[in-house]
Amino acid sequence: MPNSRSLPTLDYVSIVASLYKDKRAMLVGMGATVIAVMLAAVKTGAPVLFALAVVFVVSTGFRYFNVLSFERNRPAADDREAAQYWEKRQMVHSTWTAVLYGMWCFVTLIFVRDPFAELVAISVSVAAMIGVCTRTFGIGRIVTAQMIGISTPIALGLVLGGDIFHMTLATLLVPLIVSFRFLAADVRDMLLTAVHERVASDRLAEQLDTALETMQHGLCMLDENGVIALANVQSRQTFAGVAEGSWVGRTFADLLDEAIARRALPRQTAERLNRMIASRAGGKIVMKLSGDYHCEVTVSSRGNRTVLLFENVTARIRAQERINFMARYDGLTGLPNRAHFAELVDVDLASRQRTPGTVLLAILDLDDFKHVNDTLGHLAGDAVLTEVALRIQTVMNRQSRIGRFGGDEFVLYRSEAVDEASARAEAAAIIKALSRPFVVNGERLDMRASIGFVVRAADGLALDDLISRADLALYNAKAQGKGRIQTFEDSMDADYRYRQRLKADLADAIAQNQLSLVYQPQIDLSTRRIAGCEALARWTHPELGPIRPDIFIGLAEEVGLVSAITRWVLRTAADECAQWVEPVTVSVNVSGRDLRGEGLRRDIEDALASSGLEPSRLEIEVTETALIEERSVAASRLKALAERGIGIALDDFGTGYSSLSYLNEMPFSKLKIDRSFLADIETNPRSLGLMANVARLGRDLELVVTAEGVETEEQLALIARHTEVDQIQGFLFGLPLPAAEIRELIEKMSKTGAPMSGQNWKKPVLVAR
């Protein structure tokens, strides 16, 4: 048996307390002993036995009052010194009692010599030895003292008062004592194990309670009958004001019924959650409770227990709704963007195949809108576009749908009660509404718009057909002057031939190296130095003059020349960047056709090899629309470029099919926030907060974040103070510059070390952007 001094304090105090446990059992045992002594005394008439009976009674009284005293002054679980005091007291009382049993047996064997008296004395004393094992088992000193106190007089009486058989019986007391010692050790181990398990259980329960009450999510455990067995505070807060009172003991189905009754939870959602719990298959479901609170419930089962985890996903749902909105609607006007508008119209046109009818598609373009941007800045232009959208919606036909295709171009579609007269009347109402002066920042602006429209039977028509014809009508309207309305006529096919000419001339321009590049700087916000430049293609037709990039790039897409343009831009931009001071980079835009083709990586490798440019100084910019088709192919090819060390930038984030999945799947190194996010950050805290959140999202994904369209010092200050944007690009630092001028500027800044500001630039002559 281990020394009690080596025991931990908690174990030692528990063992000492066990010495004083159950005083009633002690009284019963001692009472039986007194009766046995009295029976032997009456049987034999021996005075010494009567005297021993009296001594047993007195000893029992002392032991009983000792137990009462311990109960009144029980030591604390960590008070080892007090426990040692009570151990000594128990040692005295227990040893004295053991000696009494031994003396009883000795007197009976030597002096009384009555068989009945001897049987009673030895039987009761052996029983007392067993009691020693079960009461004082924890302290080896007490067990040893009691065993010696009882067995020594018995052995001496057997040896002195008997024959060889009695002597043999005396020697058998030794193995009996040894077995009792083992028995005491076993009982002691059982006690300590129970104590340890109780402490561990209490500690585990405390830890579990702490974990449940401090965890951020709600947790609820159901038994095999769906009854709530456990629920933390957070889970009850989830249904605060919906399902009140105690949860434990109620079925979760009752809880949901109460929420349904209070109209805080849709019945369909509750039934789906109940089915998930009943099937024990597990899964997740988002519940929208009263107000705008969204809770995601994760159901998991093991055995006959089911655990429900409640997570507040309101912020995530709102963010996803904002992202979905950005993917489908224009961030400036709130109108459907090109992609979403096309979806709506395609669905309607498909329905018209079954129910033939006439449809209207009109394209509206503001006259000389570029002049507003160039003279007053894009912020003023954005204010005008917002007002234009509001005015159109005010006067257009109730059955019409309107979308913004980009820039100052709006598209209107209607398929109910359409004829040319009603179409012209609607267009006239819009023109009139837009003819009223616009007031922006205290300045009056007189704006005009041109509208081209087509009215055709919907049978067999596609949206692209309608857009092409309305676009031809719009071109014709602009050619006639400002503020015009023009319906599509078959004679306008001449315009189509014009576009065909442009397509043919574009092929010659590429072959004869008639394209040129301009570069728009990207400024590091922390240093105000040029970190990189975006390469932009320009085409000046020998006869027709400058052709807008959106026109000739669109034509290049149609005829399959866009990859040839990309190849030329890559080679030219790489050659130019190789002459810039390191580490200034160059960015090149690539199209969806480039990503889907086989030659992009080869073209990039050829451009790097011929120029000697380091891959890390080249950046590829892609838009979300370029990633829609063959998404896995695009991801694979972009990954190969990223592994080569080439930067990958997601351009115009927030204007197309914005989705977090793109950021997760594609190997982007840069996120370019579209200029529409800056529209009103100076006056609208929500817009500034939205931009800050998008920037933080990019930084959390370890992307370089660039803000496009920065045009005022106020915007720059807000971005620097409230967002985590790394780079900026925009009108504030000038329009795109030709190769020689951008190279000169980079070299000048490298030598002087001067940071960029609006003062570094003379306002250049405005060119088509």
Residue pairs with C-beta under 8 A, 6 or more apart in sequence:
1 140
1 143
1 181
1 184
1 185
1 188
2 140
3 140
4 12
4 15
4 87
4 138
4 139
4 140
4 141
7 15
9 77
9 78
9 80
10 77
10 78
10 195
10 199
11 192
11 195
11 196
12 80
12 83
13 75
13 76
13 77
13 78
13 79
13 80
13 83
14 77
14 191
14 192
14 195
15 138
15 139
15 188
15 191
15 192
16 75
16 83
16 84
16 86
16 87
16 90
16 138
16 139
17 74
17 75
17 83
18 135
18 137
18 138
18 191
19 86
19 87
19 90
19 94
19 135
19 136
19 138
19 139
19 142
20 66
20 67
20 70
20 71
20 86
20 90
21 135
23 64
23 67
23 68
26 60
26 63
26 64
26 67
26 135
27 60
27 64
29 128
29 131
30 56
30 59
30 60
30 63
30 97
31 60
32 124
33 56
33 101
33 124
33 128
34 53
34 56
34 57
34 60
36 120
36 121
36 124
37 49
37 52
37 53
37 56
37 104
37 120
38 49
38 50
38 53
39 120
40 46
40 49
40 108
40 112
40 114
40 116
40 117
40 120
40 121
41 49
41 50
41 52
41 53
43 114
43 116
43 117
44 112
44 114
44 116
44 117
46 111
46 112
46 114
46 117
48 107
48 111
48 112
49 104
49 107
49 108
49 112
49 117
52 100
52 103
52 104
52 107
55 100
56 100
59 93
59 96
59 97
59 100
62 93
63 93
63 97
66 89
66 90
66 93
70 86
70 89
73 82
75 82
75 83
75 86
76 82
87 139
87 142
90 136
90 139
90 142
91 139
91 141
91 142
91 145
94 132
94 136
94 142
94 145
94 146
95 142
95 145
95 146
95 149
96 149
97 128
97 146
98 128
98 132
98 145
98 146
98 147
98 148
98 149
98 150
99 149
99 150
99 153
101 124
101 125
101 128
101 149
101 150
102 125
102 149
102 150
102 151
102 152
102 153
102 154
103 153
104 121
104 124
104 125
105 118
105 121
105 122
105 125
105 150
105 153
105 154
105 157
106 153
106 154
106 156
106 157
107 157
108 114
108 117
108 118
108 120
108 121
108 122
108 157
109 118
109 121
109 154
109 157
109 158
109 160
109 161
109 162
110 157
110 160
110 161
112 118
113 161
122 154
125 150
125 154
126 176
128 150
129 146
129 147
129 150
129 151
129 176
129 177
129 180
130 180
130 183
132 143
132 146
132 147
132 150
132 180
132 184
133 143
133 180
133 183
133 184
133 187
134 187
136 142
136 143
136 146
136 184
137 143
137 183
137 184
137 185
137 187
137 188
137 191
138 188
138 191
140 184
143 180
143 181
143 184
144 181
147 177
147 180
147 181
151 173
151 176
151 177
154 170
154 173
155 170
155 173
158 166
158 167
158 169
158 170
159 166
159 167
159 170
162 169
212 219
212 230
212 232
213 232
213 233
215 232
215 234
216 234
217 234
217 309
217 310
217 311
217 312
218 231
218 232
218 234
218 235
218 236
218 237
218 238
218 308
218 309
218 310
218 311
219 230
219 231
219 232
219 234
219 235
219 307
219 308
219 309
219 310
220 228
220 230
220 231
220 232
220 235
220 247
220 252
220 307
220 308
220 310
221 228
221 229
221 230
221 231
221 305
221 306
221 307
221 308
222 228
222 229
222 252
222 277
222 305
222 306
222 307
222 308
223 229
223 304
223 305
224 304
224 305
225 251
226 251
226 252
226 253
226 277
226 278
226 306
227 249
227 250
227 251
227 252
228 247
228 248
228 249
228 250
228 251
228 252
228 255
229 248
229 305
230 248
231 247
231 248
234 310
235 247
235 308
235 310
236 247
238 289
238 295
238 310
238 312
239 255
239 259
239 289
241 264
241 290
242 258
242 259
242 262
242 264
242 265
242 289
242 290
243 255
243 258
243 259
247 255
252 277
252 308
253 274
256 265
256 270
256 273
256 274
257 270
259 265
259 270
259 289
260 266
260 267
260 270
262 290
263 290
264 289
264 290
265 287
265 288
265 289
265 290
266 288
269 285
269 287
269 288
272 285
273 285
273 287
273 297
273 299
276 282
276 283
276 285
276 299
277 299
277 306
277 308
280 301
280 306
281 301
282 298
282 299
282 300
282 301
283 298
283 299
284 296
284 297
284 298
284 299
285 296
285 297
285 299
286 294
286 295
286 296
286 297
286 313
286 317
287 294
287 295
287 296
287 297
288 294
288 295
289 295
292 314
292 318
293 312
293 314
294 312
294 313
294 314
294 316
294 317
295 310
295 311
295 312
295 313
295 314
296 310
296 311
296 313
297 308
297 309
297 310
297 311
298 308
298 309
298 311
299 306
299 307
299 308
300 306
300 307
300 309
301 307
319 693
320 660
322 690
323 658
323 659
323 660
326 654
326 655
326 658
327 339
327 340
327 656
327 657
327 658
327 659
328 336
328 337
328 339
328 340
329 335
329 336
329 337
329 340
330 336
330 337
330 403
330 404
330 655
330 676
331 654
331 655
331 674
331 676
331 677
331 679
332 382
332 385
332 386
332 404
332 676
332 679
333 385
333 386
333 388
333 389
333 404
334 389
335 341
335 389
335 402
335 403
335 404
335 410
336 344
336 401
336 402
336 403
336 404
337 403
337 404
337 405
337 655
337 656
338 403
338 404
338 405
338 406
339 625
339 656
339 657
340 403
341 401
341 403
341 405
341 411
341 413
342 463
344 401
344 403
344 413
345 361
345 401
345 413
345 463
346 463
348 359
348 413
348 415
349 359
349 415
349 458
349 461
349 462
349 463
352 359
352 415
352 458
352 459
353 458
353 459
353 460
356 457
356 458
356 459
357 415
357 418
357 457
357 458
358 415
358 418
358 419
358 455
358 456
358 457
358 458
359 413
359 414
359 415
359 418
359 455
359 456
359 457
359 458
359 461
359 466
360 400
360 412
360 413
360 414
360 415
360 418
360 422
360 423
360 426
360 453
360 454
360 455
361 411
361 412
361 413
361 453
361 454
361 463
361 466
361 467
361 469
361 470
362 411
362 412
362 413
362 423
362 426
362 427
362 451
362 452
362 453
362 454
362 470
363 405
363 409
363 410
363 411
363 412
363 451
363 452
363 453
363 467
363 470
363 471
363 473
363 474
364 392
364 409
364 410
364 411
364 412
364 430
364 449
364 450
364 451
364 474
365 408
365 409
365 410
365 449
365 450
365 451
365 474
365 478
366 384
366 388
366 408
366 434
366 447
366 448
366 449
367 447
367 448
367 449
367 450
367 478
367 482
367 483
368 448
368 482
369 381
369 384
369 407
369 408
369 447
370 766
370 768
370 769
372 380
372 381
372 384
372 445
372 447
373 380
373 381
374 766
376 440
376 441
376 443
377 711
377 712
377 731
378 675
378 709
378 711
378 730
378 731
379 678
379 679
379 682
379 711
379 712
379 715
380 440
380 441
380 443
380 445
381 408
382 676
382 679
382 680
383 438
383 440
383 441
384 438
384 440
384 445
384 447
385 404
385 408
386 679
387 438
388 408
388 410
388 434
388 447
388 449
389 402
389 404
389 410
391 430
391 433
391 434
391 436
392 402
392 410
392 412
392 430
392 433
392 434
393 402
394 433
395 426
395 429
395 430
395 432
395 433
396 402
396 412
396 426
396 429
396 430
397 414
397 422
397 426
399 414
399 415
399 416
399 417
400 412
400 413
400 414
400 426
401 412
401 413
401 414
402 410
402 411
402 412
402 413
403 410
403 411
403 413
404 410
404 411
405 411
406 655
407 550
411 467
411 470
412 426
412 430
412 453
413 466
414 423
414 426
415 458
418 455
419 455
420 455
420 487
423 453
423 455
423 487
424 453
424 485
424 487
427 451
427 453
427 485
428 485
430 449
430 451
431 448
431 449
431 451
431 483
431 485
434 447
434 448
434 449
435 447
435 448
435 483
437 444
437 445
437 446
437 447
438 444
438 445
438 446
438 447
439 445
448 482
448 483
449 483
450 474
450 477
450 478
450 482
450 483
450 484
450 485
450 486
451 474
451 477
451 484
451 485
451 486
452 470
452 471
452 472
452 473
452 474
452 475
452 476
452 477
452 485
452 486
452 487
452 488
453 470
453 473
453 485
453 486
453 487
453 488
454 466
454 469
454 470
454 473
454 487
454 488
455 487
455 488
456 466
456 469
468 496
469 488
469 492
470 488
472 488
472 492
472 493
472 495
472 496
473 486
473 487
473 488
473 489
473 492
474 486
475 495
476 486
476 492
476 495
477 484
477 485
477 486
478 484
480 486
499 555
502 541
502 544
502 547
502 551
502 552
502 555
503 555
503 558
503 559
503 561
505 541
506 539
506 552
506 555
506 556
506 559
506 561
507 559
507 561
508 514
509 515
509 539
509 541
510 561
510 564
510 565
510 568
513 568
514 539
514 540
514 542
515 537
515 538
515 539
515 565
515 568
516 537
516 538
516 539
516 540
516 738
517 535
517 536
517 537
517 538
517 569
517 572
517 573
517 576
517 738
517 739
518 535
518 536
518 538
518 736
518 737
518 738
518 739
518 742
518 767
519 533
519 534
519 535
519 536
519 576
519 586
519 736
519 737
519 738
519 739
519 742
520 533
520 534
520 536
520 729
520 734
520 735
520 736
520 737
521 530
521 532
521 533
521 729
521 733
521 734
521 737
521 742
521 745
521 756
522 530
522 531
522 532
522 533
522 534
522 587
522 706
522 727
522 728
522 729
523 529
523 530
523 531
523 727
523 728
523 729
523 733
523 756
524 530
524 531
524 726
524 727
525 719
525 720
525 725
525 726
525 727
525 728
526 726
527 755
528 755
528 756
528 757
529 749
529 755
529 756
530 584
530 745
530 746
530 749
530 756
531 584
531 585
531 727
532 584
532 585
532 586
532 587
532 619
532 727
533 577
533 584
533 585
533 586
533 587
533 742
534 586
534 587
534 589
534 621
534 729
534 736
535 569
535 572
535 573
535 576
535 586
535 587
535 588
535 589
536 549
536 589
536 736
537 549
537 553
537 565
537 568
537 569
538 546
538 549
538 767
538 768
539 546
539 547
539 549
539 552
540 546
540 547
541 547
546 767
546 768
547 768
548 768
549 768
549 769
553 562
553 565
553 591
555 561
556 562
556 564
556 565
557 591
557 593
560 593
562 591
562 593
562 594
563 591
563 593
563 594
563 597
563 599
563 600
563 603
566 588
566 589
566 590
566 591
566 594
566 600
566 603
567 599
567 603
567 607
569 588
569 589
570 588
570 603
570 604
570 607
571 603
571 606
571 607
571 610
571 611
573 586
573 588
573 607
574 586
574 607
574 608
574 610
574 611
574 613
574 618
575 607
575 610
575 611
575 613
576 586
576 739
576 743
577 584
577 585
577 586
577 611
577 613
577 617
577 618
578 611
578 612
578 613
579 743
580 586
580 743
580 746
580 747
581 746
581 747
581 750
582 617
583 616
583 617
584 617
584 746
585 616
585 617
585 618
585 619
585 647
586 617
586 618
586 619
587 619
587 620
587 621
587 647
587 649
588 618
588 619
588 620
588 621
589 621
589 622
589 623
589 651
590 600
590 620
590 621
590 622
590 626
591 626
592 625
592 626
592 627
592 628
592 629
592 634
594 600
594 626
595 622
595 626
595 627
595 630
595 633
595 634
595 637
595 638
596 629
596 630
596 633
596 634
600 637
601 637
601 640
601 641
604 618
604 620
604 641
604 644
604 646
607 613
607 618
608 614
608 615
608 618
614 645
615 644
615 645
615 646
616 645
616 646
616 647
618 646
618 647
619 646
619 647
619 648
619 649
619 669
619 670
620 638
620 641
620 646
620 647
620 648
620 649
621 649
621 650
621 651
621 672
622 634
622 638
622 648
622 649
622 650
622 651
623 650
623 651
623 652
623 656
624 650
624 652
624 653
624 656
624 657
624 658
624 659
624 662
625 656
625 657
626 634
627 634
627 635
627 657
627 662
627 666
628 657
631 665
634 666
635 665
635 666
635 667
638 648
638 666
638 667
639 666
639 667
641 648
641 667
642 648
642 667
642 669
643 667
647 669
647 670
648 666
648 667
648 668
648 669
648 670
649 668
649 669
649 670
649 671
649 672
649 706
650 662
650 663
650 666
650 668
650 670
650 671
650 672
651 672
652 672
652 674
652 708
653 671
653 672
653 673
653 674
653 694
654 673
654 674
654 676
654 677
654 694
655 674
655 676
660 697
662 668
663 671
663 697
663 698
663 701
663 703
668 701
668 703
669 703
669 704
670 703
670 704
670 705
670 706
671 694
671 697
671 698
671 701
671 703
671 704
671 705
671 706
672 706
672 707
672 708
672 729
673 691
673 694
673 695
673 698
673 705
673 706
673 707
673 708
673 725
674 708
674 709
675 708
675 709
675 730
676 709
677 687
677 690
677 691
677 694
677 707
678 687
678 691
678 707
678 709
678 710
678 711
678 715
678 719
679 687
680 687
681 687
681 688
681 691
681 715
681 718
681 719
682 712
682 714
682 715
682 718
688 718
688 722
688 723
691 707
691 719
691 723
692 722
692 723
692 724
695 705
695 707
695 723
695 724
695 725
696 723
696 724
698 704
698 705
698 724
699 705
699 724
699 726
704 726
704 727
705 723
705 724
705 725
705 726
705 727
706 725
706 726
706 727
706 728
706 729
707 719
707 723
707 725
707 727
707 728
707 729
707 730
708 729
708 730
709 729
709 730
709 731
710 716
710 719
710 728
710 729
710 730
710 731
710 732
710 733
711 730
711 731
711 732
712 732
713 732
713 758
715 732
716 728
716 732
719 725
719 728
732 758
733 756
733 757
733 758
733 760
733 761
734 760
734 761
734 763
734 764
735 764
735 766
735 767
735 769
736 767
736 769
737 745
737 764
745 760
749 756
754 760
